[in-house]
């Protein structure tokens, strides 16, 4: 037991997300320039677009309130007038890539994240997707997905997404304990989650995923067990069960609670094992880092067949050589390298 506790203490440290190698802090930006990136991107596109298509990520950073656990690049505002200008900038950025490609991209995979993508009105999301999808060729085996917030994802949002071919949607649940939700500044009753899941399935979404987090302030074994009990009544197809990273020197919003409010190293591992055991008993399979899926899900099938892939959007069944990231802080990758946009919205829009 002492060795186990020692190992947990040794390795319970904040590290970069393992979505690339080398990880983002190790990138050699001082020897990188836009011309080199354009040349390498064009080479990768010419080599793979016809055979595999491309993946596309849209980062919509706006949120109406700050969730203190969040480590994503966000902009907090209640001013929805920012939507149209941001969409205009996204399309201007896409035009730059079109000039590099010189031929029409074949879109295999599209994911919209944030921020809170459903901060944007259904009408503005419709306008964005209409413009974007008119300028690509959609692959016959495409996969489109979006991250939704249970509190503000409306039936109108879902109708727009369904119209444009989206079949996957994920919801940030994090934890269903009222005490934990208050601490992390994300109040969302279970009834809101239950409603939006039912609406999603009724609208034609074939895959619903949840994001959960362990290690949050005031979490207990019993509260994790209760969250899992409630979540499992909705039978999500996939569940991501992430470790909370406490980095108040990077995210000032996390200074609102003390270290004493957080579980110890050993207790945090117990929280994970509690959640994991509930998922396994409910028929979920552990796919890899933080992810679980039911047996009918394509992630499980891809894992079993040795066809599972990982990129900046996480685990995917889609094997493309190019990921284009549009939006503030968005990351693009090819077989030849990575590139990241400016993180600040104003700098990105210049």
C-alpha positions as CSV (number, residue, x, y, z in Angstrom):
1,X,0.0,0.0,0.0
2,X,2.9,2.4,0.8
3,X,4.4,1.7,-2.6
4,X,1.0,2.4,-4.3
5,X,0.6,5.7,-2.4
6,X,4.2,6.7,-3.3
7,X,3.6,6.1,-6.9
8,X,0.4,8.1,-6.9
9,X,2.1,11.0,-5.2
10,X,5.0,10.9,-7.6
11,X,2.9,10.9,-10.8
12,X,0.0,13.1,-9.7
13,X,1.3,16.2,-11.4
14,X,-0.2,18.5,-14.0
15,X,1.1,17.6,-17.5
16,X,0.2,18.7,-21.0
17,X,-2.7,16.9,-22.7
18,X,-1.4,13.9,-24.6
19,X,-2.7,14.8,-28.0
20,X,0.5,15.2,-29.8
21,X,4.2,14.2,-29.7
22,X,6.0,16.2,-28.8
23,X,3.5,17.9,-26.5
24,X,2.6,21.6,-27.1
25,X,5.1,23.1,-24.6
26,X,8.0,21.4,-26.4
27,X,7.2,22.8,-29.8
28,X,10.1,24.7,-31.4
29,X,8.2,27.8,-32.5
30,X,11.3,29.9,-33.0
31,X,12.3,27.9,-36.1
32,X,8.8,27.9,-37.6
33,X,7.4,30.3,-40.2
34,X,4.1,30.6,-42.1
35,X,5.7,29.9,-45.5
36,X,7.2,26.6,-44.3
37,X,3.8,25.6,-42.8
38,X,2.0,26.4,-46.0
39,X,4.5,24.3,-48.1
40,X,4.2,21.3,-45.8
41,X,0.5,21.6,-45.6
42,X,0.2,21.7,-49.4
43,X,2.4,18.7,-49.7
44,X,0.3,16.7,-47.2
45,X,-2.9,17.8,-48.8
46,X,-1.8,16.7,-52.3
47,X,-0.6,13.3,-50.9
48,X,-3.7,12.4,-48.9
49,X,-6.9,14.5,-49.7
50,X,-8.1,12.3,-52.6
51,X,-7.5,9.0,-50.7
52,X,-8.4,10.0,-47.1
53,X,-10.0,13.4,-47.0
54,X,-9.3,15.9,-44.2
55,X,-10.5,16.5,-40.6
56,X,-11.7,19.9,-39.5
57,X,-12.0,21.4,-36.0
58,X,-13.8,24.7,-35.3
59,X,-13.1,26.4,-32.0
60,X,-15.9,28.6,-30.8
61,X,-14.4,30.1,-27.6
62,X,-17.3,32.0,-26.1
63,X,-19.1,31.2,-22.8
64,X,-21.6,33.2,-20.8
65,X,-19.9,32.2,-17.5
66,X,-16.6,30.8,-16.3
67,X,-16.5,27.1,-15.2
68,X,-13.6,27.1,-12.8
69,X,-12.4,23.6,-13.6
70,X,-12.0,24.4,-17.3
71,X,-8.5,24.5,-18.9
72,X,-9.8,25.3,-22.4
73,X,-9.2,28.5,-24.2
74,X,-12.4,30.5,-23.6
75,X,-13.7,34.0,-23.7
76,X,-16.4,34.9,-21.1
77,X,-19.1,37.3,-22.3
78,X,-22.8,37.7,-22.4
79,X,-22.6,39.9,-25.6
80,X,-23.9,37.7,-28.4
81,X,-23.0,40.4,-30.9
82,X,-19.6,38.8,-31.1
83,X,-21.0,35.8,-33.0
84,X,-21.2,37.2,-36.5
85,X,-17.8,38.8,-36.5
86,X,-16.2,35.6,-35.3
87,X,-18.0,33.6,-38.0
88,X,-16.7,36.1,-40.6
89,X,-13.2,35.6,-39.3
90,X,-13.5,31.8,-39.4
91,X,-14.5,31.9,-43.1
92,X,-11.7,34.3,-43.9
93,X,-9.3,31.9,-42.3
94,X,-10.8,29.0,-44.3
95,X,-10.3,31.1,-47.5
96,X,-6.6,31.2,-46.7
97,X,-6.5,27.4,-46.5
98,X,-8.4,27.1,-49.8
99,X,-5.8,29.2,-51.5
100,X,-3.1,26.8,-50.2
101,X,-5.0,23.7,-51.3
102,X,-5.9,24.9,-54.8
103,X,-8.5,22.1,-55.0
104,X,-11.6,21.3,-53.1
105,X,-11.0,19.5,-49.8
106,X,-12.9,16.3,-49.1
107,X,-14.3,16.6,-45.5
108,X,-14.2,13.3,-43.6
109,X,-14.5,14.6,-40.1
110,X,-15.8,17.8,-38.5
111,X,-15.9,18.6,-34.8
112,X,-17.1,21.8,-33.2
113,X,-15.8,22.6,-29.7
114,X,-15.1,25.5,-27.4
115,X,-15.9,27.3,-25.3
116,X,-19.6,26.7,-25.6
117,X,-20.5,26.1,-29.3
118,X,-24.2,26.5,-28.3
119,X,-23.4,30.0,-27.1
120,X,-24.0,30.7,-30.8
121,X,-27.6,31.0,-31.9
122,X,-29.1,28.3,-34.0
123,X,-29.4,30.7,-36.8
124,X,-25.7,31.7,-36.7
125,X,-24.6,28.1,-36.5
126,X,-26.8,27.4,-39.5
127,X,-25.2,30.3,-41.4
128,X,-21.7,29.1,-40.5
129,X,-22.3,25.5,-41.5
130,X,-24.1,26.4,-44.7
131,X,-21.1,28.6,-45.8
132,X,-18.5,26.1,-44.8
133,X,-20.0,22.9,-46.2
134,X,-20.8,24.6,-49.5
135,X,-17.0,24.9,-50.0
136,X,-16.0,21.3,-49.4
137,X,-16.9,17.9,-50.8
138,X,-18.4,15.8,-48.0
139,X,-16.9,12.3,-47.8
140,X,-19.5,9.4,-48.1
141,X,-18.3,8.2,-44.6
142,X,-18.2,11.5,-42.9
143,X,-18.5,12.0,-39.2
144,X,-19.7,15.4,-37.8
145,X,-19.9,16.1,-34.0
146,X,-20.4,19.0,-31.6
147,X,-19.9,19.7,-27.9
148,X,-23.1,20.9,-26.3
149,X,-24.0,22.4,-22.9
150,X,-27.1,20.8,-21.3
151,X,-28.4,24.2,-20.1
152,X,-28.4,26.0,-23.5
153,X,-28.6,23.4,-26.2
154,X,-32.0,23.9,-27.7
155,X,-34.2,22.0,-30.0
156,X,-33.4,24.6,-32.6
157,X,-29.7,23.9,-32.3
158,X,-30.3,20.2,-32.7
159,X,-32.5,20.7,-35.7
160,X,-29.8,22.8,-37.4
161,X,-27.1,20.2,-36.7
162,X,-29.2,17.4,-37.9
163,X,-30.0,19.2,-41.1
164,X,-26.2,19.5,-41.8
165,X,-25.5,15.8,-41.1
166,X,-24.4,15.8,-37.5
167,X,-25.0,12.4,-35.8
168,X,-22.8,12.7,-32.7
169,X,-23.1,15.1,-29.8
170,X,-21.3,15.3,-26.4
171,X,-22.4,17.1,-23.3
172,X,-20.3,18.4,-20.5
173,X,-21.7,16.9,-17.3
174,X,-18.6,16.9,-15.1
175,X,-20.5,16.1,-11.8
176,X,-24.1,16.1,-10.7
177,X,-23.5,16.9,-7.0
178,X,-25.0,20.3,-6.2
179,X,-22.1,21.1,-3.8
180,X,-19.5,20.3,-6.5
181,X,-21.5,22.2,-9.2
182,X,-21.6,25.3,-7.0
183,X,-17.8,25.1,-6.3
184,X,-17.0,24.8,-10.0
185,X,-19.6,27.4,-11.0
186,X,-21.5,25.1,-13.3
187,X,-25.1,24.7,-12.1
188,X,-27.0,22.3,-14.3
189,X,-29.8,20.2,-12.9
190,X,-30.1,16.6,-14.0
191,X,-33.4,17.4,-15.6
192,X,-31.7,19.6,-18.1
193,X,-29.4,16.8,-19.1
194,X,-32.2,14.3,-19.3
195,X,-34.2,16.7,-21.5
196,X,-31.5,17.4,-24.0
197,X,-30.4,13.8,-24.3
198,X,-34.0,12.8,-25.1
199,X,-34.3,15.7,-27.6
200,X,-31.0,14.7,-29.3
201,X,-32.1,11.1,-29.8
202,X,-35.5,12.1,-31.0
203,X,-33.9,14.4,-33.5
204,X,-31.8,11.6,-35.0
205,X,-28.5,11.7,-33.2
206,X,-27.1,8.2,-33.1
207,X,-24.3,8.8,-30.6
208,X,-24.6,10.8,-27.3
209,X,-21.5,11.2,-25.2
210,X,-20.8,12.6,-21.7
211,X,-17.8,14.3,-20.2
212,X,-17.2,13.6,-16.5
213,X,-14.4,14.8,-14.2
214,X,-12.9,13.2,-11.1
215,X,-10.8,15.1,-8.5
216,X,-13.0,18.1,-8.3
217,X,-13.4,20.1,-5.1
218,X,-15.8,18.4,-2.5
219,X,-16.2,15.2,-4.5
220,X,-16.5,12.1,-2.4
221,X,-16.8,8.4,-3.2
222,X,-20.5,8.5,-2.6
223,X,-21.1,11.6,-4.7
224,X,-19.1,10.0,-7.6
225,X,-21.2,6.8,-7.2
226,X,-24.4,8.9,-7.2
227,X,-23.4,10.8,-10.3
228,X,-22.6,7.6,-12.1
229,X,-25.9,6.1,-11.1
230,X,-27.8,9.1,-12.5
231,X,-25.7,9.3,-15.7
232,X,-26.1,5.6,-16.4
233,X,-29.9,5.9,-16.5
234,X,-29.4,7.9,-19.7
235,X,-27.2,5.2,-21.4
236,X,-24.7,7.4,-23.1
237,X,-22.8,5.7,-25.9
238,X,-19.5,7.0,-24.7
239,X,-18.2,8.5,-21.5
240,X,-15.0,10.5,-21.1
241,X,-13.8,10.4,-17.4
242,X,-11.1,13.0,-17.1
243,X,-8.8,13.9,-14.3
244,X,-9.1,17.4,-12.9
245,X,-5.9,19.4,-13.3
246,X,-5.5,22.0,-10.5
247,X,-3.4,24.8,-12.0
248,X,-4.5,28.0,-10.3
249,X,-1.3,29.8,-11.5
250,X,-2.6,29.3,-15.0
251,X,-6.3,29.5,-14.4
252,X,-7.1,32.2,-11.8
253,X,-10.7,30.9,-11.5
254,X,-9.4,27.9,-9.6
255,X,-8.2,30.1,-6.8
256,X,-11.8,30.1,-5.4
257,X,-11.2,26.9,-3.5
258,X,-8.4,25.7,-1.3
259,X,-6.1,22.7,-1.6
260,X,-8.0,21.2,1.4
261,X,-11.2,21.2,-0.7
262,X,-9.6,18.8,-3.2
263,X,-9.1,15.1,-2.7
264,X,-5.7,13.8,-1.7
265,X,-3.7,11.7,-4.2
266,X,-4.9,8.4,-2.9
267,X,-8.5,9.6,-2.5
268,X,-8.5,11.0,-6.1
269,X,-7.4,7.6,-7.4
270,X,-10.2,6.0,-5.3
271,X,-12.7,8.4,-7.0
272,X,-11.5,7.2,-10.4
273,X,-11.7,3.5,-9.5
274,X,-15.2,4.0,-8.1
275,X,-16.4,5.6,-11.3
276,X,-14.5,3.1,-13.5
277,X,-16.0,0.1,-11.6
278,X,-19.5,1.5,-12.1
279,X,-18.9,1.9,-15.8
280,X,-17.5,-1.6,-16.2
281,X,-20.4,-3.1,-14.4
282,X,-22.8,-1.2,-16.7
283,X,-21.2,-2.8,-19.8
284,X,-18.8,-0.1,-20.8
285,X,-15.3,-1.0,-22.1
286,X,-12.2,1.1,-21.2
287,X,-11.0,2.3,-24.5
288,X,-7.8,4.1,-23.4
289,X,-6.9,7.2,-21.6
290,X,-10.0,8.5,-19.9
291,X,-12.5,7.0,-22.4
292,X,-15.2,4.3,-22.1
293,X,-17.7,3.0,-24.7
294,X,-20.5,0.5,-25.1
295,X,-20.0,-2.5,-27.2
296,X,-22.1,-1.2,-30.1
297,X,-20.0,2.0,-30.4
298,X,-17.6,2.6,-33.2
299,X,-14.7,3.5,-30.8
300,X,-15.0,0.0,-29.2
301,X,-15.1,-1.7,-32.6
302,X,-12.2,0.3,-33.9
303,X,-10.1,-0.6,-30.8
304,X,-10.9,-4.3,-31.2
305,X,-9.9,-4.1,-34.9
306,X,-6.7,-2.1,-34.3
307,X,-8.0,0.9,-36.1
308,X,-8.3,3.4,-33.3
309,X,-6.6,6.8,-33.9
310,X,-5.9,9.8,-31.7
311,X,-5.5,13.5,-32.7
312,X,-6.1,16.9,-31.1
313,X,-9.8,16.1,-31.0
314,X,-9.2,12.9,-29.0
315,X,-9.8,9.3,-30.0
316,X,-11.3,8.9,-33.4
317,X,-12.1,6.1,-35.9
318,X,-11.2,8.4,-38.8
319,X,-7.8,8.0,-40.3
320,X,-6.8,11.3,-42.0
321,X,-3.4,12.8,-42.4
322,X,-4.6,16.4,-42.1
323,X,-6.4,18.1,-39.3
324,X,-7.2,21.8,-39.9
325,X,-8.1,23.9,-36.8
326,X,-10.1,27.1,-37.4
327,X,-10.5,29.7,-34.7
328,X,-8.7,31.3,-31.8
329,X,-6.1,28.9,-30.3
330,X,-7.1,26.1,-32.7
331,X,-4.3,23.6,-33.6
332,X,-3.7,22.1,-37.0
333,X,-1.6,19.0,-37.8
334,X,-0.2,17.1,-40.7
335,X,2.3,14.3,-41.1
336,X,4.9,17.0,-41.4
337,X,4.2,19.2,-38.4
338,X,1.8,21.2,-36.2
339,X,0.6,24.8,-36.1
340,X,-1.4,26.8,-33.6
341,X,-3.4,30.0,-34.1
342,X,-3.1,33.0,-31.8
343,X,-5.0,32.3,-28.5
344,X,-6.5,35.7,-27.9
345,X,-9.7,36.4,-29.8
346,X,-8.7,39.9,-30.8
347,X,-5.3,38.9,-32.0
348,X,-6.8,36.0,-34.0
349,X,-9.3,38.4,-35.6
350,X,-6.7,40.9,-36.8
